Amino acid sequence: MKNKKNLSLYLHIPFCIQKCKYCDFLSFSAAEEDRNSYVQELQKEIVWKSRWVGDYRVVSIFFGGGTPSLLDPDQIKKLMESIYDHYDVAADAEITMEANPGTLTEEKLTACKRAGINRLSIGLQSADNRELMMLGRIHSYEQFLENFYLAREMGFENINVDLMSAIPGQTLDGYRKTLEKIAALNPEHISAYSLIVEEGTPLAEDGDLLGQLPDEEIDREMYQLTKSYLQQYGYDRYEISNYAKKGKACKHNIVYWTGGDYLGLGLGASSYFQGMRFSNESRWKEYRYDSGKCHLQVLSEKDKIEEFMFLGMRMTKGISRMEFQDRFHKTAESVYGELLKRQESQGLIVCSGDHIRLTERGLDVSNYVFCDYLL
């Protein structure tokens, strides 16, 4: 049998109980009837797009949102059945569901296990209830603990916990306590991001909260603390903001960073497939599986080279010279020769063997380094 190419699937579940103050994602609350209608439409899109992927095997599936864990057990079952019925899913595929604390029950976790979901990504953000309230989160730290322990009891052996730093009112010592509590729980993966104030969000318009944001120096100290503290607990930093135990790096996100093929399913979902980038209709009432309404971007070779560099260099192992040449039929040096020499002399990158990667200093100023890769 001909070797199949790898494919990842992303399913967007836009529903939330309430929107967090910092969130600019495509998400909103909806009645149960609307959720059911959406799941039915999403099933149709799953079947519709399966016509494109006869030469592909699905190696990862990711339910993102929104709050995918708001789906009821029957909805989870139907969506996964639609995928298994129409796609070639690898036996060892990584299948992740994002979850907010307070939305997981024994019944729901049982449904997830039976449906094949084998990884949970729990959006905690902070172990301090006051900080959670400031962010507009719907849960407490205690609810997170209940859900985390329940997931362990139900047999989930691959759990990510999302953490956030530079929260209004947060101190360096307070952030350290959050790191201590979560690292002690020994999840397989931790994603640690600094809060970004996005235009148009409630946070951006709240002068009181903005006035409580930690200054740039404290933000930088939190960033450095994350690296040093998680390393002590055996977490490998494999990407700028992501840390994992051995063998537990998120396979799905690596597809994004390495330019692999993925299909986005659902409202506003983005895809990168066979060299084209496109996204679904993002207006709730206009979303239809076969509407043909999508934003299509055919990437030029220049676009692809730039993306290969500034996405691939997010990973601590960097990019492969050989893979660069295989994809673009030219060497990385022929495109970026003088720049690579300059960055290496500045201590920002290391060019060793097949790989070009950021140094610790380069990772610290990665946004500055990435700008140089724009041709």
LOKERO-952560 format. One record per residue (C-alpha): x, y, z. Coordinates in steps of 0.1 Angstrom, whole numbers, plus 5000, padded with zeros to 4 digits. Each point is the difference from the previous one (the first is absolute). Last residue first. Example, Ala and Ser with C-alpha at 12.3 -4.5 7.8 and 13.67 -1.06 7.14 Angstrom:
<pts>
+------+------+------+
:   px :   py :   pz :
+------+------+------+
: 5137 : 4989 : 5071 :
: 4986 : 4966 : 5007 :
+------+------+------+
</pts>
This chain:
<pts>
+------+------+------+
:   px :   py :   pz :
+------+------+------+
: 5122 : 5388 : 5029 :
: 4987 : 4998 : 5036 :
: 5025 : 4979 : 5019 :
: 5014 : 5030 : 5019 :
: 4967 : 5005 : 5018 :
: 5004 : 4966 : 5015 :
: 5031 : 5011 : 5020 :
: 4983 : 5030 : 5016 :
: 4970 : 4978 : 5010 :
: 5024 : 4974 : 5013 :
: 5016 : 5023 : 5026 :
: 5002 : 4975 : 5029 :
: 5002 : 4971 : 4975 :
: 5031 : 5016 : 4985 :
: 5017 : 5003 : 5033 :
: 4993 : 4964 : 5008 :
: 5015 : 4992 : 4965 :
: 4976 : 4997 : 4971 :
: 5004 : 4971 : 4976 :
: 5015 : 4990 : 4966 :
: 5003 : 4963 : 4996 :
: 5017 : 4975 : 4976 :
: 5034 : 5003 : 5017 :
: 5002 : 5030 : 5022 :
: 4989 : 5036 : 4992 :
: 4993 : 5016 : 5034 :
: 4978 : 5031 : 5003 :
: 4999 : 5033 : 5019 :
: 5036 : 5002 : 5011 :
: 5006 : 5032 : 4980 :
: 5025 : 4982 : 4978 :
: 4973 : 4974 : 4993 :
: 4975 : 5026 : 4990 :
: 5025 : 5017 : 4977 :
: 5010 : 4967 : 4983 :
: 4963 : 4990 : 4996 :
: 4992 : 5034 : 4985 :
: 5028 : 4998 : 4975 :
: 4989 : 4965 : 4988 :
: 4962 : 5005 : 5001 :
: 4988 : 4988 : 4966 :
: 5030 : 4981 : 4986 :
: 5009 : 4990 : 5036 :
: 4966 : 4983 : 5005 :
: 5009 : 4978 : 4970 :
: 4979 : 4997 : 4968 :
: 4974 : 4976 : 4987 :
: 4973 : 5015 : 5022 :
: 4985 : 4971 : 5019 :
: 5029 : 4976 : 4999 :
: 5026 : 5028 : 5006 :
: 4982 : 5012 : 5031 :
: 4996 : 4964 : 5012 :
: 5037 : 4995 : 4997 :
: 5008 : 5032 : 5019 :
: 4977 : 4989 : 5028 :
: 4984 : 5026 : 5021 :
: 5003 : 5008 : 5037 :
: 5004 : 4975 : 5028 :
: 4985 : 5025 : 5024 :
: 4969 : 5003 : 4980 :
: 4989 : 5036 : 4992 :
: 5026 : 4998 : 4971 :
: 4976 : 4978 : 4980 :
: 4973 : 5027 : 5000 :
: 5023 : 5029 : 4991 :
: 5020 : 4981 : 4975 :
: 4974 : 4978 : 4982 :
: 4976 : 5030 : 5000 :
: 5026 : 5022 : 4981 :
: 5008 : 4972 : 4975 :
: 4963 : 4994 : 4994 :
: 4992 : 5037 : 4994 :
: 5029 : 5003 : 4976 :
: 4989 : 4969 : 4981 :
: 4966 : 5017 : 4996 :
: 4971 : 4990 : 5021 :
: 4966 : 4996 : 4985 :
: 4977 : 5017 : 5025 :
: 4963 : 4991 : 5001 :
: 4974 : 5015 : 5023 :
: 4969 : 4978 : 5001 :
: 4964 : 5000 : 4989 :
: 4994 : 4969 : 4979 :
: 4968 : 4995 : 5019 :
: 5005 : 4962 : 5003 :
: 5003 : 4996 : 5038 :
: 4979 : 5030 : 5007 :
: 5010 : 5029 : 5023 :
: 4981 : 5032 : 4991 :
: 4981 : 5004 : 5034 :
: 5032 : 4997 : 5020 :
: 5022 : 5023 : 4979 :
: 5035 : 4985 : 4997 :
: 4997 : 4984 : 4966 :
: 5028 : 4974 : 4997 :
: 5037 : 5007 : 4996 :
: 5026 : 4994 : 4973 :
: 5037 : 4995 : 4996 :
: 5012 : 4982 : 4969 :
: 5032 : 4980 : 4996 :
: 4983 : 4966 : 4999 :
: 4979 : 5007 : 5030 :
: 5003 : 5027 : 5027 :
: 4966 : 5004 : 5017 :
: 4983 : 5026 : 5022 :
: 4968 : 4996 : 5019 :
: 4976 : 5029 : 5000 :
: 4970 : 4979 : 5010 :
: 5008 : 4963 : 4996 :
: 5027 : 4977 : 4986 :
: 5036 : 5010 : 4995 :
: 5021 : 4977 : 4978 :
: 5037 : 4994 : 5007 :
: 5030 : 4994 : 4978 :
: 5034 : 5005 : 5016 :
: 5019 : 5033 : 5001 :
: 5024 : 4992 : 5029 :
: 4985 : 5023 : 5026 :
: 4964 : 4990 : 4992 :
: 5007 : 4963 : 5000 :
: 5019 : 5004 : 5033 :
: 4967 : 5013 : 5015 :
: 4984 : 4966 : 4994 :
: 5029 : 4979 : 5013 :
: 4999 : 5017 : 5034 :
: 5033 : 4991 : 5016 :
: 4995 : 4970 : 5023 :
: 5030 : 4978 : 4991 :
: 5020 : 5011 : 5030 :
: 4980 : 5024 : 5022 :
: 4989 : 5031 : 4983 :
: 5004 : 5038 : 5000 :
: 4985 : 5025 : 4976 :
: 5004 : 5038 : 4997 :
: 5030 : 5004 : 4977 :
: 4999 : 4964 : 4988 :
: 5017 : 4967 : 5012 :
: 5006 : 5011 : 5036 :
: 5006 : 4966 : 5016 :
: 4982 : 4996 : 5034 :
: 5019 : 4980 : 5026 :
: 4988 : 5018 : 5031 :
: 5032 : 5021 : 5003 :
: 4995 : 5011 : 4963 :
: 4966 : 5013 : 5010 :
: 5016 : 5024 : 5025 :
: 5027 : 5014 : 4977 :
: 4979 : 5006 : 4970 :
: 4969 : 5014 : 5018 :
: 5022 : 5022 : 5022 :
: 5015 : 5017 : 4969 :
: 4966 : 5009 : 4987 :
: 4989 : 5012 : 5034 :
: 5031 : 5022 : 5002 :
: 4992 : 5015 : 4966 :
: 4964 : 5009 : 5011 :
: 5015 : 5015 : 5032 :
: 5023 : 5022 : 4978 :
: 4972 : 5010 : 4976 :
: 4977 : 5012 : 5028 :
: 4973 : 4979 : 5015 :
: 4965 : 5009 : 4989 :
: 4980 : 5018 : 5027 :
: 4993 : 5032 : 4981 :
: 4985 : 4979 : 4972 :
: 4975 : 4986 : 5025 :
: 4988 : 5035 : 5010 :
: 5000 : 5013 : 4965 :
: 4976 : 4973 : 4988 :
: 4997 : 5004 : 4962 :
: 5028 : 4976 : 4990 :
: 4987 : 4974 : 5025 :
: 4965 : 5001 : 4985 :
: 5016 : 4990 : 4966 :
: 5001 : 5023 : 4970 :
: 5037 : 5001 : 4997 :
: 5018 : 4970 : 5015 :
: 5019 : 5003 : 5032 :
: 5026 : 4971 : 4999 :
: 5004 : 4979 : 5031 :
: 5033 : 4982 : 5001 :
: 4997 : 4963 : 4991 :
: 5009 : 4968 : 5016 :
: 4989 : 4967 : 4984 :
: 5007 : 4970 : 5023 :
: 5001 : 4964 : 4990 :
: 5001 : 4966 : 5017 :
: 4983 : 5012 : 5031 :
: 5021 : 4994 : 5032 :
: 4976 : 5014 : 5027 :
: 5031 : 5015 : 5017 :
: 5007 : 5020 : 4968 :
: 4965 : 5016 : 5004 :
: 5004 : 5011 : 5036 :
: 5035 : 5013 : 4996 :
: 4993 : 5019 : 4968 :
: 4970 : 5017 : 5017 :
: 5021 : 5008 : 5030 :
: 5027 : 5016 : 4978 :
: 4973 : 5022 : 4984 :
: 4991 : 5013 : 5034 :
: 5036 : 5007 : 5008 :
: 5005 : 5019 : 4968 :
: 4969 : 5020 : 5007 :
: 4967 : 5000 : 4982 :
: 4977 : 5030 : 5003 :
: 4989 : 4999 : 4964 :
: 5013 : 4967 : 4985 :
: 5037 : 5001 : 4987 :
: 5000 : 4962 : 4998 :
: 4976 : 4974 : 4987 :
: 4999 : 4962 : 5004 :
: 4984 : 4973 : 4978 :
: 5001 : 4965 : 5013 :
: 5006 : 4970 : 4977 :
: 4989 : 4965 : 5008 :
: 5011 : 4967 : 4986 :
: 4993 : 4970 : 5022 :
: 4962 : 5003 : 5002 :
: 4988 : 4969 : 5018 :
: 4967 : 5010 : 5016 :
: 5018 : 5005 : 5033 :
: 5024 : 5024 : 4984 :
: 4971 : 5020 : 4984 :
: 4983 : 5001 : 5035 :
: 5032 : 5013 : 5015 :
: 5002 : 5028 : 4975 :
: 4963 : 5009 : 5002 :
: 5000 : 5003 : 5038 :
: 5033 : 5019 : 4999 :
: 4986 : 5025 : 4974 :
: 4969 : 5004 : 5022 :
: 5022 : 5009 : 5029 :
: 5018 : 5026 : 4979 :
: 4967 : 5017 : 4994 :
: 4980 : 5002 : 4968 :
: 4982 : 5023 : 4976 :
: 5030 : 5021 : 4991 :
: 4995 : 5037 : 4997 :
: 5037 : 5008 : 5000 :
: 4997 : 5020 : 5033 :
: 4981 : 4971 : 5015 :
: 5027 : 4975 : 4991 :
: 5026 : 5024 : 5016 :
: 4980 : 5000 : 5033 :
: 4997 : 4962 : 4998 :
: 5038 : 4995 : 4998 :
: 5011 : 4967 : 4984 :
: 5001 : 5018 : 4966 :
: 4994 : 4994 : 4963 :
: 4979 : 4968 : 5005 :
: 4992 : 4991 : 4964 :
: 5001 : 4962 : 5000 :
: 5013 : 4983 : 4969 :
: 4989 : 4963 : 5000 :
: 5016 : 4972 : 4980 :
: 4987 : 4965 : 4991 :
: 4967 : 5007 : 4983 :
: 4989 : 4967 : 4984 :
: 4963 : 5003 : 5002 :
: 4998 : 4976 : 5030 :
: 5025 : 5021 : 5019 :
: 4981 : 5032 : 4992 :
: 4966 : 4985 : 5010 :
: 5015 : 4988 : 5033 :
: 5013 : 5036 : 5005 :
: 4965 : 5014 : 4994 :
: 4983 : 4976 : 5024 :
: 5027 : 5005 : 5027 :
: 4995 : 5038 : 4997 :
: 5021 : 5027 : 4985 :
: 4987 : 5036 : 4996 :
: 5013 : 5014 : 5033 :
: 5035 : 5006 : 4987 :
: 5000 : 5009 : 4963 :
: 5008 : 4974 : 4975 :
: 5019 : 4997 : 4967 :
: 4997 : 4965 : 4984 :
: 5029 : 4983 : 4985 :
: 5003 : 4969 : 4978 :
: 5036 : 4988 : 4993 :
: 4998 : 4973 : 4974 :
: 5016 : 4966 : 5009 :
: 4977 : 4979 : 4980 :
: 5002 : 5024 : 4971 :
: 4966 : 5014 : 4988 :
: 4990 : 4993 : 4964 :
: 4971 : 5023 : 4996 :
: 4963 : 4996 : 4993 :
: 4985 : 4978 : 5027 :
: 5026 : 5009 : 5026 :
: 4993 : 5037 : 4996 :
: 4963 : 4997 : 5001 :
: 5002 : 4977 : 5030 :
: 5021 : 5026 : 5018 :
: 4974 : 5027 : 4994 :
: 4971 : 4978 : 5010 :
: 5016 : 4988 : 5032 :
: 5009 : 5035 : 5011 :
: 4965 : 5011 : 4994 :
: 4986 : 4971 : 5020 :
: 5022 : 5008 : 5029 :
: 4990 : 5037 : 5002 :
: 5022 : 5026 : 4986 :
: 5010 : 5027 : 5025 :
: 5035 : 4983 : 5001 :
: 5006 : 5017 : 4966 :
: 5003 : 5034 : 5017 :
: 5006 : 5027 : 4975 :
: 5017 : 4985 : 4983 :
: 5022 : 4971 : 4991 :
: 4994 : 4963 : 4994 :
: 5033 : 4987 : 4985 :
: 5005 : 4969 : 4979 :
: 5034 : 4985 : 4992 :
: 5016 : 4974 : 4977 :
: 4972 : 4999 : 4973 :
: 5012 : 4979 : 4970 :
: 5000 : 5016 : 4966 :
: 4997 : 4989 : 4964 :
: 4962 : 4999 : 5000 :
: 4999 : 5035 : 5015 :
: 4979 : 5023 : 4979 :
: 4967 : 4981 : 5002 :
: 5002 : 5002 : 5038 :
: 4991 : 5036 : 4997 :
: 4963 : 4994 : 4996 :
: 4998 : 4974 : 5027 :
: 5015 : 5022 : 5027 :
: 4980 : 5029 : 4986 :
: 4968 : 4981 : 5005 :
: 5010 : 4991 : 5036 :
: 5006 : 5037 : 5007 :
: 4965 : 5008 : 4988 :
: 4985 : 4975 : 5024 :
: 5023 : 5013 : 5028 :
: 4988 : 5035 : 4993 :
: 4963 : 4991 : 5001 :
: 5005 : 4983 : 5034 :
: 5019 : 5030 : 5013 :
: 4972 : 5023 : 4988 :
: 4974 : 4979 : 5019 :
: 5021 : 5000 : 5031 :
: 5000 : 5039 : 5000 :
: 5032 : 5018 : 4992 :
: 5028 : 5019 : 5017 :
: 5028 : 5015 : 4979 :
: 5034 : 4992 : 4985 :
: 5022 : 5011 : 4971 :
: 5031 : 5008 : 5020 :
: 5007 : 5036 : 5013 :
: 5001 : 4989 : 5037 :
: 5015 : 5023 : 5027 :
: 4968 : 5006 : 5020 :
: 4989 : 4963 : 4998 :
: 4969 : 4993 : 4980 :
: 4971 : 4982 : 5017 :
: 4987 : 4964 : 5001 :
: 5019 : 4995 : 4968 :
: 4992 : 4986 : 4965 :
: 5022 : 5003 : 4969 :
: 5009 : 4963 : 4995 :
: 5026 : 5001 : 4973 :
: 5011 : 4966 : 4987 :
: 5037 : 4997 : 4989 :
: 5010 : 4970 : 4980 :
: 5036 : 4989 : 4993 :
: 5013 : 4983 : 4969 :
: 5030 : 4978 : 4992 :
: 5007 : 4987 : 4966 :
: 4991 : 4964 : 4990 :
: 5026 : 4974 : 4990 :
: 4986 : 4981 : 4970 :
: 4988 : 4965 : 5008 :
+------+------+------+
</pts>
